[in-house]
Amino acid sequence: MSLPKVLSVNHDLPIRTDKPVHSGKVRSVYWLSAADSARLIQEKGYKVPADTPLAVMVISDRISAFDCIWRGEGGLDGIPGKGLALNSIASHWFKTFASRGLAGNHILDVPHPYLWIVRQARPVKVEAIARGYITGSMWRDYSKGKRDICGITMPEGLKQNQKLAEVIVTPSTKGILKGIPGVPEADDVNVTRAQITANLKDFGLKSEADLELLEKLLKEGFGAISEELAKIDQVFVDTKFEFGYVKEADGSDKLIYIDEVGTPDSSRIWDGPAYRQGKIVENSKEDFRQILLNTLDSDILLNKERMPEREALAARTLLPVETMMRVSATYVGIAEKILGRKLVIPQDPRAELDGVLRAYGIRA
């Protein structure tokens, strides 16, 4: 059978840039030259200071889980339609936030579903997790008797997948932070609000007022997405938000949303009818994680001290095409529910992107 084309490699596109390409697990970022940034700001009328550095952010169809990239059989090294689904959903929620008067975001232009033009932001070194239900790692800790979750005392008697009395925020580090008392020098470790407050500059925050604003935007964003998902009978379980500072025309710094929001990669989304019947049907990457946990060594996948074994496991594992297509159906399906329309998956994403780069005058 002929497999669909996916964009699994996105760090080698012919984009004119004078800095190294930053390639993450899913997206690659190409920083444009000062001349190209200034030209696009003028030509496109982007509402940012004239000297703002711009970047091209290209999403891929790669899928990561447990800090590893996973591939399929037959050279299917990504999930068909995944990049399209993620970008489309995030763009939709950013527009929803704007319509509700919430903070702005880093996206200036969407020339192609796989590509964003973004403005430079100075990231806050906090991954802010909003949780409306007790599940996942939080439930694993709770079930082992832990009641202090990121400095929050949890009540007794909670049951797995139960809705919490209120949305709670469980922050973790973004990147490796050094020299902060009580905070391990490792990426993505839980921290308390008190630790952030006592070390604002180390976490990239300008003031405690900005920390309070971050928490406000986090809960408002969670609430906005939750309300919209409820309209299509989907449950917004938990999500990760990231924030950064951008320079405004008057020289002031403004806190905005960055990265992505409310996607199946950064959030858990449950099917509403199934949840009311006591079942959990995942409409997010959690479904893929569960597939891996059910078919591979779960201790290797969950134990951070076995990371070398985990990386070796991911490198040698080729998942069945049927599994990759099932995950594709999950991503595309929830995107179509949220957007209220069908997604048209590009037949050859790389070829389409080449035309966009030429049109924007940034092809190397």
N, C-alpha and C positions, 0 to 999 in steps of 0.2 A: 504494500500500500504506500501511496505517496504521502510523505509527511509534510505538514505545513512548514513554511519558513518562519523562523523566529529570530529576533534580534538578541542573540546571546552574548555577543561581544560588542561593546559600545564605547571602548576607550581608544579606538584607532580610526575614528572618522576623520575625513580631511577638513578639519575646521582650523582656520587660521588663528593661532594663539601663540603668545610668547612666554607662556608659563607651562609647567608640567600639568598633564591631565590628572585630575583627582578621580580615581575610580573606586566607588564603594561597592557594596554587595549588590545593589540594583541599579543605581544611577552613576553616570560619569559627568564630571563638571569640567568644562573648557572655559578658561578665563580669556576673554577677548582683549586685544590690545587697547590702549587708551584711545588710539585714533578710531578704531572700529566702534568702540563703546560710544564715543562722542558723536560719531556719524549716525549711528542707529538712534540715539536719543533725539537727535535733531530731526532725522528723516521720519521717524515713527511717532514723534511727539510724546515720548514717555515722560510722565510727570515726576521727574527726579532731577536732582542737581546735575548740571551739564557735565561735571567731572566724575560722575558715579561710575565705578567699574561694573561692567556687565559680564555675565557668563551665559554660556549655552549649557543647559542641563538636559542630558539625554537619558531617558529611561531605557531599560532593557527588559527582556522577558525572562531573565534569570530568576530562579527561586532559591531563597536562602531559608534555612531553618536550623536552629541550634547552632548558629554562628558558622554554618557551612553552606556551600553552594552544592545543589543536587542536580543530577543530569538524568536523562532518559535514554532508553535503548535507541539504536538506529540513528544516532547523531542528533536526537531531539534534546538539545541542551537548554531548553527553556519551555515555558508554558505558553502556548499560543494565545494571544490576546491579553496576556497578563499586564504588560506595560501599558497598553491602551486602556485597560480597565482602571488601573491605578491612577494614571494621570487624569482620566476623565472624571473619576469620582472626586479626587482632590480638588480639581478645578471647580467642580460643581459646589463643593462645600465652601471653598473660598468665596465664591459668588454669594452663597447663602449668608455667610458671615458679613459680607459687605452690605447686603440688603438689610441686615439687622443692626447695622451700625457698630459692629465689632471692629477690632483692629484690622489693619491691612495685612498684606503678605508680600512675599518676595517676587511673585510672578508679575512680569510686565507684559508678556506676549506669549501666545501659544500658536506658533506658526504651523505646527504639526502635532497630532495627538501624542507622538513619542518625544516631543521636544518643547522645552520651555526656554524663554529668555528671562533671566532673573537678575535682580540687582544684588549688589554685594551687601551682606549683612554680617555683623559680628555676633556669632552664636553665643547664647547663654549656655553654660556648660551643665545644664540640667535637662534630663529627659523627664518630663512631667507626666505621670501616669494618673489618669482619672478612672476610678473604679466604681461602678454602680452595683456590681454583683460580686460575690465571693467565689472565685474559681481559679483555675490555673495555679501558678506558683504561690499565690496568696492562700489558696485553699490547702495546698500541700504543706505550707508552714503552719497554718491554723490547725490542720488535722494532727500535726505532730505536737500540739500543745502550745505553740507560740501564740501569744496574745498581743505582743507589742510589734506592730507592723509600721516601720518607718516612724516610730515615735507616737503612733496612734494606738491607744488601747482598745482592742476589739472585745465586744461582749461575748459572754459564754452562750453556748447553745445554738450557734449558727450551723446551718446545714449547707452542704455543697450546692453551688449554683443558686443560692438564695439571694434575693434582692436585698441590698443594704438599706438601712434606714435613711441614709443620705450618701451622696457621692463623696468619696474620700480621695485624697491626693497622696500618692506614694512616689516620691521623687527618687531618681537614681542619677548617677554621674554620667555625663556625656564625655567620653574620652577618659584618659588617665590623668587624674589630678594628684599632684604631689604636695606633701608637706601640710596636709590638713589633718588635725588631730582626730583620730577615731575613724578616718575614712581610708580604707585600703587603696593602695595605688594600683587600681585595676579599672577597666572599663565596665560600665553598667553595674555598679554596686549600689545597693539601697542606701539612702541617706535620710536624715530627719530634717524637718524644717529648722530646728534649732541649730543644726550644723551649718545649714545654708546661711541663716541669719548671722551667725558668728563669723562667717568667712565669705561675705558677699562678693568681694573683689575676686577671690579665687574661683568662684562660680560664675564670674563674668557679669555680675549684676552691679548696677550703679548705686542702688539704695534699697532700703527695706521697703520703701513705697513701691519700687518697681517689682519686688518680690510679691507684694500684695496684688499688684496689677496683674502679674503673671498668673497668680492663682485665680484671680477674677476672670481673666480671659480663658483660662483652662476650663473652668466650670461653665462659663457662658457658652463656649464652643461645644462642650460636651452636651449641654442642654439643648442647644440648637439642633445638633445632629440627631440627638435622641428623639426630639419632637418630630422631626421630619421622617425618621425611620419608622416611628410609630404609625405614621399615616399609611405606610405600606406593610404594616404588621410585621416589622422586624424589631428585634431587641438590641439596643446598643449597650453592650456589656462593659467594656472597658476600652481605653484608647491611650495612645501616646501622643503628646504634643511637644513640639520644639519651638523655641522662640529666639529672636535675635534683634539686635539694634541696627537701624538704618539711619543714615544722615538725611535730614530734610533740607529743603531749600534755604531755610533760615539758619541753618547750621546746628539745629538741635538734634538730639538723638530720640528716636521713637522706637518703642518695643512693638514688634510685629510677629505674626505667625510665619514660620519657615518650614522647609522640608515638605511633608505631606500631612493631610489631616483626614481622619475618618475613613481610611482605606482598609481593605481586607488584609493588608500587610501590617498595618499599625494598630488595628483594632480587632476586637471580637464582636461578631454580629451573629445573633441567633435567630432562627425562624420562630416567629411569634406563636403560630398555631401549635407547633410541636412543643414549645416550651410550656404552654398551658396544659398540655397533656402529660407533662412530666418527662419529656424527651429533649435532648439537646441535638439540634441539627445546626452545624456550623456553616455559616456563609462567609468564611474568612480563612486566612492561612492556617488557623487552628485545625481545620479539617486535614490539611496536609501533614501537620505535625503529628496528629493522631495516627495517620497512616504509617508514618515512620516508626512511631512508638509501638504500633501493633505488629510490625513486620521485621524490625531490626532490634538490636540489643538496647533496651531502654535505659539501662544503667549507664552505658557509654554516652547516650544522647543527653542524659540529665545531669551527669556528674562532670562538673567543670574541671576537676582534677584529672580527668581522662581525656582532655582535649586532643592530645596527639593521636590517640586511638580513634577519636571521633572524626578527625580530619582524614585519617587513613580510610576509615569506613566510608565516608562520603566520596572520597576519590575513587574507590574501587566499585562502588555501587552504581549500577545502571538500572533505573526504575522502569517498569513496564510502560509501554506507550499508553496502555489503558489507564494507568494511574495518572500520567501527565495530562491526558485528555479529561479525566474526571476533575482534576484540579482546575483545568481551563474552564470547564463548565461552571464550577463554583465562582470563579472570578468574574467571568463574563455574565453569568446569571445575576449576581448581586448588583453588578454595574448597571445592567439593563433595568432592574427593578428601581434602583435609585434614580436613574436618569429618565426613566419612562420612555425609552426608545431602544431600538436595536443598535448594537455596535457593529460597525463594518470593520472587520479585522484586515489590516493591510496584507496583501499577498506577498509583498517584498518590502518590508519596512526600510531596509538600508537604501534601496534604490529611491524610494520616495524622499528620504531625508536628504539625499544628494541634491535633489531638485530644490528643496527649501534652502539649503546652504548657498546655492548659486543665486537664488532670488534675493537673499538678504546680504549678498556680497561678502560672505565670510568663509567661502570655500577656499581652502589652501591651494 
